[in-house]
């Protein structure tokens, strides 16, 4: 599995690339080719935190121009992290092979 840090991603992606990818995602959603369920919200009351999971699947309609993708964004929000010199919001994205579910990449 490929692990990519924020600096790795910044080195290979431009803002233009990111905007184009987001645009393609919204187009797939509008065409009905994307499944983006409501995010899972899990409270962590003992530490005044929350865990959010946002899975998504984009399937192709057999059109080779459209790629399919499967993954999930995992975000935690812990307000007390400021006291620890940590960012309040922490997050990663896990990209999976959409045919096998095998993890392909973990991205900061």
FENVENBEL-V686173 format. One record per helix or strand of 2 or more residues. SS is the DSSP state (h for helix, s for strand). FROM is the first residue (numbers start at 1). LEN is the number of residues. If there is no record, write none. Layout:
ss = [SS:SS]
from = [FROM:FROM]
len = [LEN:LEN]
This chain:
ss = [s:h:h:s:s:h:s:s:h:s:s]
from = [2:6:15:34:40:45:49:69:79:89:103]
len = [3:7:16:2:5:3:10:10:6:8:5]
